[in-house]
């Protein structure tokens, strides 16, 4: 997969993130792979009662922004959690 396809697939599902990491252009799409991983991990906090609903809405907005940035091939960080680098 090329850089753009890898970036987009990384945001689709957790399985897509795994496929993008294993079969995609890891060097070219490293920024978006990292952003998708951070969004996925932080979205697990939605299980917290009451505050999780608000956090879930915020994570959905971050996911949409990340996907749009991947389609446009922009390396912009998502708000609040975008500065975290795991990869």
N, C-alpha and C positions, 0 to 999 in steps of 0.2 A: 504494500500500500504506500502511496505517496504521503507527503507531509499533511496536506489538507484532509485527506480521507482519514488518516490516523487520528488527527485532531478531533474530527467530528465524531468518529466512532467511539472515542474515549468518553464522550459525554452521554452517549445514548443509554447504556445500562452498565451495571458493575461487570457483567460478562463482556460487554463491549470494551470496557477499560482493560480487562485482562487480555482480550484478543488484540487490542491496539498495542498493548505493551509487548506482547510476545511476537506478533507478526507484522507490526507496522514499523514505520520510520521513527525509531526512538530518538535519534539525535535531532531530527528536524522538528519533531512534535513534542519534545521534552517539556516545554513550558505548559502546553495544554494537557499533557498526561499528568503533570503535577497538580494543576488546577482541578482537574476532574477527580483525582484521588483525594485531595483535600476536601472538596465539596462532598464527595461520597462519605468520607469518614465523619465529617462534622454533621452530616444529615442524620447520622445515627442517634444524635442527641434529641431528635424529635420525639423519642419515647418518653421523655420527661413530661409528667402531667402538667397541664395548663400552659406553662412556658414553652413547651414543645410545639404547640400549635403556632405560636408566633415565630419561633425559630424555624419551623417547617415552611412557613410562608417566605421567610427571608432566604432559606436555602433554595427554595424553588426559583426565586428571583435570581439568585446567584447562578443557578444551573442554566437558566435561560440566557443570562448575560454571557456566561462562558461559552455556550453553544453558538451564540451570535458572533462572539469574538473569534471562535474557531472557523466559522463559515467565512468571515471577512479576513481571516489570517492576520489578526491583530494580536499582539502579545500584551494585552491589557489585563491587569489583575482584577479579580472580582473584589467587591467591597469587603472590608473588615478581615476576611480570612485569606485574602490573596497573597499576602506577604509570606505565608508559611511555605517553606520548601522542604518536601519530603524526598524528592528524587533529585 
